[in-house]
Amino acid sequence: MFELDRHLAQDIVDRAMAILPYNVNVMDRQGLIIGSGDSSRIDTRHEGAQLVLANQRVVALDEQAAACLQGVKPGINLPLLHAGRLVGVLGITGDPDQVRPFAELLRMTAEMLVEQRVLQAEQHWRGQQQEAWLVNLLDRKYAIESLTEDAERLRMRWNWPLQPCLICLSAETDHQHAQGQLVTQMRARHPADIVLPLGLHDVLWLRSGKSHAPKLSWLEQVDKRDWPVGRLLIAEAIDSLADLREATEALLNLRDYAQDLRLSERLIRLADYRLAVLLHHLQPSWTVHQLLAPLEPLRQADGNGQLLHTLRVWLAHNGHAQSCAAALAIHRNSLRYRLERIAEITGLNLDAMPHRVLLSIGLSLLPEK
């Protein structure tokens, strides 16, 4: 149920008096002046407003009628309605015949501001409820059936398939302000999508899984608009709330992985790092420790990082010596020497596919120098 407050009342007064050459008062449902161009009248009782409240009609008061009432000056007083319900009273001070032409203008201005305030309050409430819903989405103890019921209550429409994307804010921004700003901009730009603040530094973007995934050009466009976007993480399209829970968790793990390994890419697809992200999330487990064990002596022996870099490039070129040597700008004999040193230090056979896979997985868990 809407209640007129002092801030909105004074806002109505200020906006009306910017275009009307008369003093304006706003009274609450008890006839108390809570907004006025004359500050001395704030918190005084207006008996003319009480007549409006009692009869729910316009009351015009000339000098003689006003003199008979307490706290009243000549003018016109009008009922302020919202959704057919009386929420307050509007008053214009002056000769009734002179101010009468402005009465409906005042009412229209006031009711427009009331409607705007109600919509803002509803959006704020729904936003808070959606944020709470998102917290429950990430809580595995919260049943999927309850999530579905909550989403229906909040009128969150699901048009499956959906593609979850995680927008990470720029590191140099004021996150509290930037997150709200970005959510507003995204909702205006993509009205058919679901855009929700996640934590303090991220925004979850649930877009149609039937359309093409965002590309680097999307980041270029938001940069031109000066949106506070640092990085965009993209998961595959999903078809249920259960999958949405899994995908959102995976995107958060991808975010942590990208930060810890200092990845330079601004657009990252979960599919390209799925295994590495999963293992990174399991650190410091025994399994991950064993995966990294062969690389530990190599890290200790490789002071300048040359051997680790060589190994990365060699694996990236699928063990093709010629293209790897070209990428490193070294002779093939130099490459062969480095690979022999790597094999000697790690105790692994670089020609054996299981050992290559082991090294590749281990390197994916180490940040590049």
Sequence and secondary structure as in RCSB ss.txt:
>XXXX:A:sequence
MFELDRHLAQDIVDRAMAILPYNVNVMDRQGLIIGSGDSSRIDTRHEGAQLVLANQRVVALDEQAAACLQGVKPG
INLPLLHAGRLVGVLGITGDPDQVRPFAELLRMTAEMLVEQRVLQAEQHWRGQQQEAWLVNLLDRKYAIESLTED
AERLRMRWNWPLQPCLICLSAETDHQHAQGQLVTQMRARHPADIVLPLGLHDVLWLRSGKSHAPKLSWLEQVDKR
DWPVGRLLIAEAIDSLADLREATEALLNLRDYAQDLRLSERLIRLADYRLAVLLHHLQPSWTVHQLLAPLEPLRQ
ADGNGQLLHTLRVWLAHNGHAQSCAAALAIHRNSLRYRLERIAEITGLNLDAMPHRVLLSIGLSLLPEK
>XXXX:A:secstr
     HHHHHHHHHHHHTT SS EEEE TTSBEEEESSGGGTT B HHHHHHHHHTS EEE HHHHHTSTT  SE
EEEEEEETTEEEEEEEEES HHHHGGGHHHHHHHHHHHHHHHHHHHHHHHHHHHHHHHHHHHT TTS HHHHHHH
HHHTT    SSEEEEEEEE TTS HHHHHHHHHHHHHHH TTSEEEEETTTEEEEEEETTS    HHHHHHHHHT
T  EEEEEE   B SHHHHHHHHHHHHHHHHHHHHTT   SEEEHHHHHHHHHHHHTTTSHHHHHHHTTHHHHHH
H TTSHHHHHHHHHHHTTT HHHHHHHHTS HHHHHHHHHHHHHHHT  TTSHHHHHHHHHHHHTS   
